[in-house]
Amino acid sequence: MGMLYVVPTPVGNLEDITLRAIRILREADFVLAEDTRTSAKLLKHLDIQVPMFSHHKFNEHKTVGALVERIATSERHVALISDAGTPAISDPGFLLVREAVRNGVDVQCLPGATAFVPALVSSALPSDRFVFEGFLPQKKGRQTRLNSLKDEQRTMIFYESPYRVVKSLTQFAEVFGAERQAAAVREISKLHEECVRGTLAELIQHFTANEPRGEFVLLVGGVEDKRSADRE
């Protein structure tokens, strides 16, 4: 039986890829990529020449069964990558991993790049306990999701596009309060990486005056634990 490797790829600087990831990609029988055009640039940079096929959110439901059968009935080693970061974390991959496990295929996920960990650490918000929310629903269910987090005591982590940063920060302020501590980290591991820290009101002011650019991780501190505050 074959093996499915889940391989993180750099979210910015290409030097962030691990030596093991490079070896697995070189030894794979073929690579499943979220966008073959994007991944082709990475493989070319690494001087890796292996067959590559598309595996993305628009085709994964239709192809996952055949892919798993192909791996399960052969000795092929397959590497799954996304455009950036770790597959299945706000990227395609979960369905393939679940189906592979259900069919007895060995799955190994390599440690490596993902955007929210460096963002959390650099935010200076509490990092001992946190909740990762990924991308919020754009329309239906968005307000319900935010309301469900109103009393969350852990640091909250969200992914957001630059076009909705101010909108999201404004909604956060409405639900969590404008004085809640927060951070916005953009372009992680890239040339223009930036971390803006402050209250939600201060972040809204900053990004209203400075047009958001790049991919963002938004972090919001949890509500203060009143019981802990009373004990102190």
C-alpha positions in Angstrom: 0.0 0.0 0.0 1.2 3.5 -0.8 1.7 6.5 1.5 0.1 9.9 1.6 2.4 12.7 2.7 0.9 16.1 3.7 3.7 18.6 3.0 3.7 22.2 4.2 5.1 24.7 1.8 6.4 28.3 2.6 3.9 31.0 3.3 6.4 33.6 2.1 10.2 33.1 2.1 11.1 30.0 0.1 13.9 29.3 2.6 11.2 28.3 5.1 10.7 24.9 3.6 12.3 22.0 5.5 15.0 19.6 4.3 12.6 16.7 4.9 9.9 18.3 2.8 12.3 18.8 -0.1 13.3 15.1 0.1 9.7 13.9 0.2 8.8 16.0 -2.8 11.7 14.6 -4.7 10.9 11.0 -3.9 7.1 11.3 -4.5 5.6 9.3 -7.4 3.4 12.3 -8.0 2.4 15.6 -6.3 -1.2 16.8 -5.7 -1.2 20.6 -5.8 -3.9 23.2 -5.1 -2.7 25.3 -8.0 -0.2 23.6 -10.3 0.9 26.9 -11.7 1.8 28.2 -8.3 3.4 25.0 -7.2 5.4 24.7 -10.5 7.3 27.8 -9.5 8.2 26.3 -6.1 9.3 22.9 -7.6 11.3 24.6 -10.3 13.1 26.7 -7.6 13.9 23.5 -5.7 14.9 21.7 -8.9 12.3 19.0 -8.4 10.8 17.3 -11.4 7.9 15.0 -10.6 4.4 14.6 -12.2 1.9 17.0 -10.7 -1.9 17.0 -10.7 -4.5 19.5 -9.5 -6.3 18.9 -6.2 -8.4 21.9 -5.2 -11.8 22.7 -3.6 -13.6 22.6 -6.9 -12.6 19.1 -7.8 -11.7 17.3 -4.5 -15.2 15.9 -3.9 -15.2 14.2 -7.3 -11.6 13.0 -7.4 -10.9 12.0 -3.7 -12.3 8.4 -4.1 -10.3 7.6 -7.2 -7.1 9.1 -5.7 -7.4 7.1 -2.5 -8.1 3.9 -4.4 -5.0 4.5 -6.5 -2.8 5.0 -3.5 -4.4 2.1 -1.6 -3.9 -0.4 -4.4 -0.3 0.5 -5.2 3.0 1.3 -3.6 2.9 4.9 -4.7 4.0 7.6 -2.4 2.0 10.8 -3.0 2.7 14.3 -1.7 -0.1 16.7 -1.1 0.7 20.5 -1.1 -1.3 23.7 -1.1 -0.4 27.1 -2.5 1.2 28.1 0.9 1.3 26.6 4.4 -0.1 23.3 5.6 -2.8 21.6 3.5 -6.2 21.1 5.2 -5.7 24.3 7.3 -8.0 26.6 5.5 -6.9 24.8 2.3 -8.0 21.6 0.5 -6.8 18.4 2.1 -9.1 17.4 4.8 -11.3 15.2 2.6 -8.4 13.4 1.1 -6.8 12.7 4.5 -10.1 11.5 6.0 -10.8 9.2 3.1 -7.2 7.9 3.1 -7.4 7.0 6.8 -10.8 5.3 6.3 -9.2 3.1 3.7 -6.2 2.2 5.7 -3.7 4.3 3.9 -0.9 5.6 6.0 -0.9 9.4 6.3 2.0 11.4 7.5 1.9 15.2 8.0 5.2 16.9 8.0 5.8 19.8 10.4 6.3 23.1 8.7 5.0 26.4 7.7 1.6 27.7 8.7 0.6 31.3 9.0 -1.2 31.5 12.3 1.6 30.3 14.6 4.1 33.0 13.9 1.3 35.6 13.9 0.1 34.4 17.3 3.6 34.6 18.8 4.4 38.0 17.4 1.0 39.4 18.4 2.1 39.5 22.1 -1.4 38.3 22.9 -1.7 35.2 25.3 -0.5 32.2 23.4 -0.9 29.4 25.9 -4.6 28.9 25.0 -6.1 30.0 21.7 -8.9 29.1 19.2 -8.4 29.1 15.5 -11.4 30.2 13.5 -9.9 30.5 10.0 -12.0 32.4 7.5 -15.3 33.6 8.7 -18.4 33.0 6.5 -18.6 36.0 4.1 -22.4 36.4 4.5 -24.7 33.8 6.0 -23.7 32.7 9.4 -21.0 35.3 9.9 -22.8 37.3 12.7 -23.9 34.1 14.4 -20.3 32.8 14.5 -19.0 36.1 16.0 -21.8 36.2 18.6 -20.9 32.7 19.6 -17.4 33.9 20.5 -18.5 36.9 22.5 -17.5 35.3 25.8 -14.5 33.4 24.5 -11.6 33.7 27.0 -8.9 32.4 24.6 -7.1 34.4 22.0 -9.0 34.2 18.8 -7.3 33.8 15.4 -8.9 34.6 12.0 -7.7 34.6 8.4 -8.9 37.5 6.2 -8.3 39.0 2.8 -7.1 42.6 2.6 -10.5 43.7 1.1 -12.4 42.8 4.2 -9.9 43.7 7.0 -11.6 47.0 8.0 -15.0 45.4 7.8 -14.0 42.5 10.0 -12.2 44.7 12.5 -15.3 46.9 12.7 -17.5 43.8 13.3 -15.1 42.6 15.9 -15.3 45.9 17.7 -19.2 45.8 17.7 -19.2 42.3 19.2 -16.1 42.3 21.5 -15.8 46.0 22.3 -13.6 48.6 20.7 -11.1 48.5 23.5 -10.4 44.8 23.2 -6.7 44.1 22.5 -5.9 42.8 19.1 -3.2 42.5 16.4 -3.2 42.4 12.6 -0.3 40.5 11.0 0.2 40.6 7.3 2.6 39.2 4.7 4.1 36.7 7.0 7.7 35.7 6.1 7.7 38.1 3.2 9.5 41.3 2.5 6.8 43.6 3.8 5.8 41.6 6.9 4.1 43.8 9.5 2.4 43.3 12.8 0.1 46.1 14.0 -0.9 45.8 17.7 -3.4 47.8 19.7 -7.0 48.0 20.5 -9.6 47.2 17.9 -10.4 50.9 17.7 -6.7 51.7 17.0 -6.5 49.0 14.4 -9.6 50.3 12.6 -8.1 53.8 12.6 -4.8 52.5 11.3 -6.1 50.5 8.4 -8.7 53.1 7.5 -5.8 55.5 7.0 -3.5 52.9 5.5 -5.0 50.6 2.8 -4.6 47.0 3.8 -2.4 45.0 1.5 -1.4 41.3 1.4 -2.9 38.4 3.3 -3.8 38.9 6.9 -4.1 37.1 10.2 -6.3 38.9 12.6 -6.0 38.1 16.3 -8.3 39.3 19.1 -7.6 38.8 22.8 -10.1 36.8 24.8 -12.6 38.4 27.2 -11.0 38.9 30.6 -11.7 36.1 33.0 -13.5 38.0 35.8 -13.0 35.2 38.2 -9.3 35.3 37.7 -9.3 39.1 38.0 -11.2 38.8 41.3 -8.7 36.3 42.7 -5.9 38.7 41.9 
